[in-house]
Amino acid sequence: MNKFYIYLFIALMFSSCKDDKSKTDKTAIDSIDAEINGNDGPDFFALTMNAVVEKDDNLTLFYLEEGQDKISKKNSISIPVKGSENFQTLTFKIDKDILPTRLILKFGNEEKYQKMVFDETLISYEGREILIAKEKFFWNFNPNKFIDYDRTNFTAIVTEKDGVFNPFFVSRKTLEDRIDLELP
């Protein structure tokens, strides 16, 4: 009978420690998100994703507007990301009233190695939302040749090819059509 109580006590200790850690991580992520993007102001376009980003990185969301066909620094949002084995909430907010026609998510650090695991992705604009489940991420974002994407585990690993390193995902036509039909 004493063994039962010992096992119960150990199980409770581990579960309570785990809960405390996740609450701290979530609070830290929320405060980083608020600090970087701000939570005040109009409800313009935002892309929010839950992802594990293994190493420190700067993620950049480039977006094209109607009539544009080339990306520019002017139409981009960059956020610094601290590497972690835990899921983080990453939010890109456009601070102008723009509804993008195409999205390009660029990542990859100086070490030329990055591993990301994707969960849900949410796109919102003026109170309307498009939720992309992790199982549908690949059908909405196309990886380029520098990304090995595992559709079973929802994992992207960047690789250098022939001395070149330029990993990014670009929105597929299906997502661009959804944005055009569901968000304006």
C-alpha positions as CSV (number, residue, x, y, z in Angstrom):
1,M,0.0,0.0,0.0
2,N,2.9,2.4,0.7
3,K,4.2,1.9,-2.8
4,F,0.9,3.1,-4.2
5,Y,1.2,6.4,-2.3
6,I,4.8,6.9,-3.3
7,Y,3.9,6.4,-7.0
8,L,0.9,8.7,-6.6
9,F,3.1,11.4,-5.0
10,I,5.7,11.2,-7.7
11,A,3.1,11.4,-10.5
12,L,1.6,14.5,-8.9
13,M,5.0,16.1,-8.5
14,F,5.8,15.6,-12.2
15,S,2.4,16.8,-13.4
16,S,2.4,19.9,-11.3
17,C,6.0,20.9,-12.4
18,K,5.0,20.4,-16.0
19,D,1.9,22.6,-15.6
20,D,3.9,25.4,-14.0
21,K,6.4,25.4,-16.8
22,S,3.8,25.6,-19.6
23,K,2.1,28.5,-17.8
24,T,5.4,30.4,-17.7
25,D,6.2,29.7,-21.3
26,K,2.8,30.8,-22.5
27,T,2.9,34.0,-20.5
28,A,6.4,34.8,-21.9
29,I,5.3,34.1,-25.4
30,D,2.2,36.3,-25.0
31,S,4.3,39.2,-23.7
32,I,6.8,38.8,-26.5
33,D,4.0,38.8,-29.1
34,A,2.4,41.9,-27.5
35,E,5.8,43.7,-27.3
36,I,6.7,42.9,-31.0
37,N,3.3,43.4,-32.6
38,G,1.3,45.4,-30.2
39,N,-2.3,44.5,-29.4
40,D,-3.7,48.0,-29.9
41,G,-5.0,49.5,-33.1
42,P,-7.2,48.4,-36.0
43,D,-7.9,44.8,-36.9
44,F,-5.7,44.6,-40.0
45,F,-4.3,41.5,-41.7
46,A,-2.5,39.1,-39.4
47,L,-0.9,35.6,-39.8
48,T,-0.5,33.7,-36.6
49,M,1.1,30.3,-36.4
50,N,1.9,27.8,-33.6
51,A,5.3,26.3,-34.3
52,V,8.4,24.8,-32.8
53,V,11.4,26.7,-34.0
54,E,14.5,24.7,-33.0
55,K,17.1,27.4,-33.2
56,D,17.2,31.2,-32.9
57,D,16.0,32.8,-36.1
58,N,14.5,35.8,-37.8
59,L,11.3,34.9,-39.6
60,T,10.1,37.2,-42.3
61,L,6.6,37.4,-43.9
62,F,6.7,39.0,-47.4
63,Y,3.4,39.9,-49.0
64,L,2.4,41.1,-52.4
65,E,-0.4,43.5,-53.0
66,E,-2.7,43.7,-56.0
67,G,-0.6,44.4,-59.1
68,Q,2.7,43.5,-57.6
69,D,4.8,40.6,-58.8
70,K,8.1,41.1,-56.9
71,I,8.7,41.0,-53.1
72,S,10.4,43.9,-51.4
73,K,11.6,44.8,-47.9
74,K,8.9,47.5,-47.9
75,N,6.2,44.8,-47.9
76,S,7.5,42.6,-45.2
77,I,7.3,42.0,-41.5
78,S,10.2,40.3,-39.6
79,I,10.1,38.9,-36.1
80,P,12.9,37.5,-34.0
81,V,12.3,34.0,-32.7
82,K,14.1,32.4,-29.8
83,G,14.9,28.7,-30.5
84,S,12.9,26.3,-28.3
85,E,11.6,22.7,-28.2
86,N,8.2,24.0,-27.2
87,F,5.5,25.4,-29.4
88,Q,5.5,29.2,-29.7
89,T,2.9,31.6,-31.0
90,L,4.4,33.6,-33.9
91,T,2.3,36.6,-35.1
92,F,2.9,38.7,-38.2
93,K,0.7,41.9,-38.3
94,I,0.5,44.3,-41.2
95,D,0.0,47.8,-39.7
96,K,-1.8,49.1,-42.8
97,D,-5.2,48.2,-44.3
98,I,-3.8,45.8,-46.9
99,L,-5.2,42.4,-47.9
100,P,-2.3,40.6,-49.5
101,T,-2.6,38.6,-52.7
102,R,0.4,36.3,-52.0
103,L,2.3,35.4,-48.9
104,I,6.0,34.3,-48.7
105,L,7.3,33.0,-45.3
106,K,11.1,33.1,-45.3
107,F,13.3,31.6,-42.6
108,G,16.7,30.2,-42.0
109,N,19.5,31.3,-39.7
110,E,23.2,31.9,-40.2
111,E,24.0,28.3,-39.2
112,K,22.2,27.2,-42.4
113,Y,20.2,24.8,-40.3
114,Q,16.7,25.1,-39.0
115,K,13.9,22.7,-38.0
116,M,10.3,23.8,-37.6
117,V,7.3,21.8,-36.6
118,F,4.0,23.4,-37.6
119,D,0.7,23.2,-35.7
120,E,-2.3,25.5,-36.5
121,T,-2.0,28.6,-38.6
122,L,-4.6,31.4,-38.4
123,I,-5.1,34.2,-40.9
124,S,-7.3,37.1,-39.9
125,Y,-8.5,40.3,-41.4
126,E,-11.2,42.7,-40.1
127,G,-12.7,40.1,-37.8
128,R,-12.8,37.3,-40.4
129,E,-10.6,34.2,-40.0
130,I,-9.2,31.3,-42.0
131,L,-7.9,28.5,-39.8
132,I,-5.4,26.1,-41.4
133,A,-5.0,22.8,-39.5
134,K,-1.5,21.3,-39.4
135,E,-2.7,18.5,-41.8
136,K,-3.6,21.2,-44.4
137,F,-0.5,23.4,-44.1
138,F,1.2,21.7,-47.1
139,W,-1.9,22.3,-49.2
140,N,-1.8,26.0,-48.4
141,F,1.9,26.7,-48.4
142,N,4.4,25.3,-50.9
143,P,8.0,24.7,-49.7
144,N,10.8,25.6,-52.1
145,K,13.7,23.3,-52.9
146,F,15.7,24.3,-49.8
147,I,13.0,22.9,-47.5
148,D,12.5,19.2,-46.9
149,Y,8.9,19.1,-45.6
150,D,7.6,15.9,-43.9
151,R,3.8,15.9,-44.4
152,T,3.3,13.2,-41.8
153,N,5.1,14.9,-38.9
154,F,4.4,18.5,-40.2
155,T,8.2,19.2,-40.0
156,A,10.3,21.5,-42.2
157,I,14.1,21.1,-42.3
158,V,16.1,23.6,-44.3
159,T,19.1,22.4,-46.3
160,E,21.7,24.2,-48.3
161,K,21.8,23.1,-52.0
162,D,24.8,23.7,-54.2
163,G,26.2,26.4,-51.9
164,V,22.9,28.3,-52.0
165,F,20.6,28.8,-48.9
166,N,17.3,30.6,-49.4
167,P,14.4,28.6,-47.7
168,F,10.9,29.9,-47.9
169,F,7.2,28.8,-48.2
170,V,5.0,30.5,-50.7
171,S,1.2,30.6,-50.5
172,R,-0.5,28.2,-53.0
173,K,-3.3,29.4,-55.3
174,T,-5.9,27.6,-53.1
175,L,-5.0,29.8,-50.1
176,E,-4.8,33.0,-52.2
177,D,-8.3,32.2,-53.5
178,R,-9.6,31.6,-49.9
179,I,-8.1,35.0,-48.8
180,D,-9.7,36.7,-51.7
181,L,-13.1,35.1,-51.2
182,E,-13.4,34.8,-47.4
183,L,-11.6,37.8,-46.0
184,P,-12.6,41.0,-47.8
